[in-house]
Amino acid sequence: MPVAQSPPRRRNQLPTADDTAEDDETQHNWEFTKENAAPLECGRSVKSLSKRAFGMSTREQAEIEEKTKKLEKLVKRTEKAVEWMQRQAQKLVAKKHNANARANNASTADDSGNTAVDFLTEDEAQSLRDRLASELRYDPSTSNRDNIDYDPLRYWVLYIDHIRKSYPSDSKRQFLINERCARAFMSRPFIVPSYQNDARFIRICIYYADKTSCPNDVFKLMSKLKVGKKVSLFWVAWAWVAEKSEDYQFTEKIFQKALSVGAEPKKFLEERQKQFLRRMSRHWLNASKSEHEGNLDEDGAAAETENGGREALNSLSRECLERNNRSSAFNNVQTAPVAGIRSRQNRLQNDSQGNGLRQSGRNEGRVA
């Protein structure tokens, strides 16, 4: 028996209470199902977030998982090649230690770890990179764009972008994929030396450093390995980290070092340096201003406590006011009426005395 359905609502018919409740529930579904999506510098697509919030179909979820597995397989090739190179490098270093020990009458190498035999030369590292194609069938130095090993960093960039968009709330997964990429291409010997100054790789390393608890340590390691030496973005990001930690002298040294090594683009670097100097000017101006205000407040409070708050009143006098007044007319206007009044009083007093003497003389004549 078919289920009875409610008739469709007409165009001019008012909505019922049930229709209003259904619309409100649909409108506020986002509030109950939204994810804590991690923010991105370029922002996020509302369409993709809505799909994640309101649910995706089984087919769409299967496509995401399939793409994730495909990209994971591609980046794994790079990680396996890096592990192989590190094992071979350790073997070569061990051989160099043994040869050095025999040459020095079986004396051990310096334990400080700073001897020349602890590192491979560039020729030795290049020989390992050449063996990758024959032993692992992995050739990242190929110039053939159709080759799967051409530009292996592009797979990491695609993978990172895919994780950010497909798993917006999984911040840990996003952090780990950036860390894996940074470790793979910063491992010595470098699997692709040209990536040391690749802007794509520098951005990934900066993002990774920003998410760590000690970003300055990551930038120091990059500087030691000469990663980003010719890229202005690396120096500007490092300077920003130093400035946030209030190490202003080191920040200025970073800018000077970047200019001395010829980092590009130079205009971008100079603009950021000027902005930093303007911020420092305002910083020192505000600091000196607040210091002076603090001293005045302390002195004023001490004077008020000692003299009962009358120090300022006691310093005021009529002479000081007249001396500080720049207008000479002020003194004339203030003193002239006083002098006139006094002269009138003296004349009246003299006149009264003279009248009294004349009146007494007349009285004496009458008596005589």
C-alpha positions in Angstrom: 0.0 0.0 0.0 1.6 3.3 -1.0 2.4 5.8 1.7 0.3 8.9 1.7 2.2 12.0 1.0 1.3 15.6 1.9 0.1 17.6 -1.1 2.5 20.2 -2.5 2.2 23.7 -1.2 0.8 26.3 -3.6 2.7 29.4 -4.6 0.5 31.9 -2.7 -0.3 29.5 0.2 1.1 30.5 3.6 3.6 28.0 5.1 2.4 25.8 7.9 4.1 25.2 11.3 5.6 21.9 10.1 7.1 23.5 7.0 8.7 26.3 9.1 10.2 23.8 11.5 11.7 21.8 8.5 13.2 24.9 7.0 14.8 25.9 10.3 16.3 22.5 10.7 17.8 22.5 7.2 19.1 26.0 7.7 20.9 25.2 11.0 22.2 21.8 10.1 25.6 23.4 9.6 25.8 24.4 13.2 25.5 20.8 14.3 27.7 19.1 11.7 30.4 21.7 10.9 34.1 20.7 11.4 36.9 22.7 13.1 38.6 23.3 9.7 42.1 24.5 10.0 42.6 28.0 8.4 44.6 28.4 5.2 46.5 31.4 3.9 44.5 31.4 0.7 41.2 30.6 2.4 38.9 27.6 1.9 36.2 26.8 -0.6 32.7 27.1 0.8 31.5 24.4 -1.6 34.1 21.9 -0.3 33.4 22.7 3.3 29.7 22.3 2.8 30.2 18.9 1.3 32.3 17.9 4.3 29.7 19.3 6.7 26.5 18.0 5.2 28.0 14.6 4.2 29.4 13.2 1.0 28.3 10.3 -1.1 30.1 6.9 -0.9 31.5 7.5 -4.4 33.0 10.8 -3.5 34.6 9.4 -0.4 36.0 6.5 -2.4 37.5 8.9 -4.9 39.2 10.8 -2.1 40.7 7.7 -0.6 41.9 6.4 -4.0 43.6 9.7 -4.7 45.2 9.7 -1.3 46.6 6.2 -1.8 47.9 7.1 -5.2 49.8 10.2 -4.0 51.1 8.4 -0.9 52.6 5.8 -3.3 54.3 8.4 -5.3 55.9 10.3 -2.4 57.0 7.0 -0.9 59.4 6.5 -3.8 61.2 9.6 -2.7 61.4 8.5 0.9 62.7 5.1 0.0 65.4 6.7 -2.2 66.4 9.0 0.6 66.7 6.1 3.0 68.8 4.2 0.6 71.2 7.1 0.0 71.6 7.6 3.8 72.5 4.0 4.3 75.1 4.1 1.5 76.5 7.4 2.8 77.0 5.8 6.2 78.9 3.0 4.6 81.1 5.4 2.7 81.8 7.4 5.9 82.7 4.2 7.8 85.2 3.3 5.1 86.7 6.7 5.2 87.1 6.4 9.0 88.8 3.1 8.7 91.2 4.4 6.0 91.9 7.5 8.1 92.6 5.3 11.1 95.1 3.1 9.2 96.8 6.1 7.8 97.3 7.5 11.3 98.7 4.3 12.8 95.3 2.9 13.9 94.4 6.1 15.7 90.6 6.8 16.0 89.0 9.8 14.5 88.1 12.8 16.5 84.9 12.2 18.5 83.7 15.7 18.1 82.0 14.9 14.8 83.5 17.8 12.9 86.2 16.0 11.0 86.2 16.0 7.2 85.7 12.3 7.0 82.2 12.6 8.6 80.8 14.1 5.5 80.6 13.1 1.9 82.2 15.2 -0.8 80.0 16.5 -3.6 81.5 14.1 -6.0 80.7 11.2 -3.7 77.2 12.4 -3.3 76.7 12.7 -7.0 78.0 9.2 -7.5 75.2 8.0 -5.1 72.6 9.9 -7.1 73.8 8.3 -10.3 73.4 4.9 -8.8 69.7 5.5 -8.0 68.6 5.0 -11.6 70.4 1.6 -11.9 69.7 0.1 -8.4 66.3 1.6 -7.5 65.0 2.6 -10.9 64.5 6.1 -9.5 66.0 9.0 -11.5 64.9 12.4 -10.1 67.5 14.2 -12.3 65.7 13.2 -15.5 64.7 16.0 -17.9 61.9 13.9 -19.5 58.6 15.4 -18.3 56.8 12.1 -19.1 58.9 10.2 -16.7 57.3 9.5 -13.4 60.4 10.6 -11.5 60.5 14.0 -13.2 60.3 16.7 -10.5 59.4 14.5 -7.5 58.6 17.6 -5.4 55.4 18.2 -7.5 53.9 15.0 -6.0 54.5 16.4 -2.5 52.9 19.7 -3.4 49.9 17.9 -4.8 49.7 15.6 -1.8 49.9 18.5 0.7 47.2 20.4 -1.1 45.0 17.3 -1.3 45.3 16.7 2.4 44.5 20.3 3.3 41.4 20.3 1.2 40.1 16.8 1.7 40.8 16.7 5.5 40.3 20.3 6.6 39.9 19.4 10.3 42.8 17.0 10.5 45.6 19.4 11.5 47.9 16.6 12.7 47.8 14.9 9.3 48.6 18.2 7.6 51.5 18.8 9.9 53.0 15.3 9.4 52.9 15.5 5.6 54.8 18.8 5.7 57.3 17.4 8.2 57.9 14.3 6.0 58.5 16.5 2.9 61.0 18.8 4.8 62.9 15.8 6.2 63.1 14.0 2.9 64.6 16.9 0.9 66.8 18.3 3.7 68.5 15.0 4.4 72.2 14.9 3.5 73.3 14.1 0.9 70.6 16.0 -0.9 68.6 13.8 -3.3 67.9 16.9 -5.5 70.4 19.7 -4.8 68.4 22.2 -6.9 65.6 22.1 -4.4 67.7 24.0 -1.9 66.5 27.3 -3.4 63.1 26.1 -4.8 60.4 28.5 -3.7 57.9 25.6 -3.4 60.1 23.7 -1.0 60.9 26.9 1.0 57.2 27.5 1.5 56.7 24.0 2.8 59.6 24.3 5.2 58.3 27.7 6.5 54.8 26.2 7.0 56.4 23.3 8.9 58.5 25.7 11.1 55.4 27.8 11.9 53.6 24.8 13.3 56.5 23.7 15.5 57.1 24.9 19.1 60.6 26.2 18.2 60.5 27.6 14.7 63.9 29.3 15.2 65.6 25.9 15.4 64.2 24.9 12.0 65.4 28.1 10.4 68.9 27.6 11.9 69.0 24.1 10.4 67.9 25.4 7.1 70.7 28.1 7.2 73.3 25.5 8.2 72.3 23.3 5.2 72.1 26.4 3.0 68.4 25.8 2.2 66.8 29.0 1.0 70.1 30.9 0.9 69.1 32.7 -2.3 65.4 33.1 -1.6 64.2 36.3 0.1 61.1 34.5 1.5 63.3 32.4 3.8 65.1 35.4 5.3 62.0 37.4 5.7 60.2 34.5 7.5 63.2 34.0 9.8 63.4 37.7 10.5 59.7 37.7 11.4 60.2 34.8 13.9 63.2 36.7 15.5 61.2 39.9 15.7 58.3 38.1 17.4 60.7 36.8 20.0 61.9 40.5 20.6 65.4 39.7 19.4 65.7 42.9 17.4 69.4 43.0 16.9 69.4 39.5 15.5 66.5 40.5 13.2 68.6 43.3 11.7 71.5 40.9 11.3 69.3 38.5 9.3 68.3 41.3 6.9 71.9 42.3 6.5 73.0 38.7 5.8 70.2 38.3 3.2 71.3 41.4 1.4 75.0 40.3 1.5 74.3 36.9 -0.1 72.1 38.4 -2.8 68.8 36.9 -2.0 66.1 37.4 -4.6 63.8 39.2 -5.1 65.8 42.0 -3.7 62.9 44.6 -3.8 60.7 42.4 -1.6 63.6 42.0 0.9 64.3 45.8 1.0 60.6 46.6 1.5 60.3 44.3 4.5 63.5 45.7 6.0 62.1 49.2 5.7 58.9 48.1 7.4 60.9 46.5 10.2 62.9 49.7 10.7 59.7 51.8 10.8 58.3 49.5 13.5 61.5 49.8 15.5 61.4 53.6 15.3 57.9 53.6 16.7 58.9 51.0 19.3 61.8 53.0 20.7 59.8 56.3 20.5 56.9 54.8 22.5 59.3 53.2 24.9 61.1 56.5 25.6 57.8 58.4 25.9 56.4 55.9 28.4 59.7 56.1 30.4 59.5 59.9 30.6 55.9 59.8 31.6 56.7 57.2 34.3 59.4 59.4 35.7 57.1 62.5 35.8 54.4 60.6 37.5 56.7 59.2 40.1 58.2 62.7 40.9 54.8 64.3 41.0 53.5 61.6 43.4 56.5 62.1 45.7 56.1 65.9 45.8 52.4 65.6 46.5 53.0 63.2 49.4 55.7 65.3 51.0 54.0 68.8 50.8 50.4 67.8 50.9 49.8 68.5 47.3 50.6 72.3 47.6 54.0 72.2 45.9 52.6 73.6 42.6 50.6 76.3 44.4 53.6 77.5 46.6 55.7 78.0 43.5 53.3 80.5 42.1 53.7 84.2 42.9 52.6 87.5 41.4 56.2 88.4 40.4 56.5 85.0 38.5 53.3 85.5 36.7 54.2 89.1 35.7 57.7 87.9 34.6 56.3 85.0 32.6 53.7 87.2 30.9 55.1 88.4 27.6 52.8 91.4 27.3 54.1 94.6 28.9 50.5 96.0 28.7 49.5 93.5 31.3 51.7 95.1 33.9 50.6 98.6 32.8 46.9 97.7 33.0 47.4 96.0 36.4 49.5 98.8 38.0 48.0 102.0 36.6 44.6 101.8 38.4 46.3 101.1 41.7 48.6 104.1 41.3 45.7 106.3 40.4 43.6 105.3 43.4 46.5 105.9 45.7 47.2 109.4 44.3 43.5 110.3 44.7 43.5 109.1 48.3 46.6 111.2 49.1 45.0 114.4 47.6 41.8 113.9 49.5 43.8 113.3 52.7 45.8 116.5 52.1 42.7 118.5 51.3 41.0 117.2 54.5 44.0 118.2 56.6 44.1 121.6 55.0 40.4 122.2 55.6 40.8 121.2 59.2 43.6 123.6 59.8 41.7 126.5 58.3 38.6 125.7 60.3 40.5 125.7 63.5 42.1 129.0 62.7 38.7 130.7 62.3 37.5 129.3 65.6 40.5 130.7 67.4 39.9 134.2 65.9 36.3 134.2 67.1 37.3 133.2 70.6 39.8 136.0 70.7 
